Amino acid sequence: MSSNSKTYTNGEVSVTWEPEKCIHSGNCARGLFKVFNPKRKPWIDMDQATSEEIVNQVKKCPSGALGYFYNEK
């Protein structure tokens, strides 16, 4: 991960974003706008969907700018 990467979490799962990899395809926002809203700061709100919904959407990122990991319990 790069030094510019950001991490967002809901306690169960964390989403990472590497802006330099982002190609701005919009898949994230079109697929799950309530979580991925580029007009909001911060633009990822992990409390707006289930962990499963978020992970499924992150997997659709074509550039790999979005990633995820499950937090240890």
N, C-alpha and C positions, 0 to 999 in steps of 0.2 A: 504494500500500500504506500501511496505517496504521502509526502508531508502536508499536502493540501487536502487530504481526504477528511471527510466528516463522518461521524457515527451518530446514529439516532437509535434509541432503544425504547421498548415498552416493558422491559424487565425480563421477558421471556426470549425475545429475539432482538437482535441488533441489525440494522441496515447500515451499510457503508456506502459512501458516494465519493467517487474520485472524479472531480470536475474536469480534469484534463483528458479523461477518456470519453467523456460524454459527447455524443454526436447529436444530441437534442432531437431524437426521433419522435419524442412525445409519447412513446408506448406507455410509460409509467403513468402519466397524467390522464391519458385517454382510457386506460384500463382501470385505474383506481384513483380518481381525482380527489376523493375525500382525504386520501393520505398524501399523494404527490401533487401538490399545487404550487407551481413555480411562481405564482403571484403573491404567495404568502411567505412570511419570514418567521421561523424557519420553514422551508418549503416542504419538508417531510414531517407529518404529524402522525406518529405511530399509534396514537390513541383512537384513531378514526376507523380502524378495521381490525379483524382478528389477525393473529400471527400467521395463520395459514393463508389468508387472503393476501397478506403482504408478501410472504415468501413466494407464493405463486406468481405474483406480479413482478417481483424482482427477477425471477428466473427468465422473464421475457425481455429483459434488457439486452438489446442487440450488441452493444459496445462493451459490455462488462463493467460499465461505470458504477452500476449498482451491484452490491453483493450483500450477503447476509451470513450470520452465524447465530446459533442458539447459545444463549448465556448459560453458564453453569448454575445449577440449582444449589 
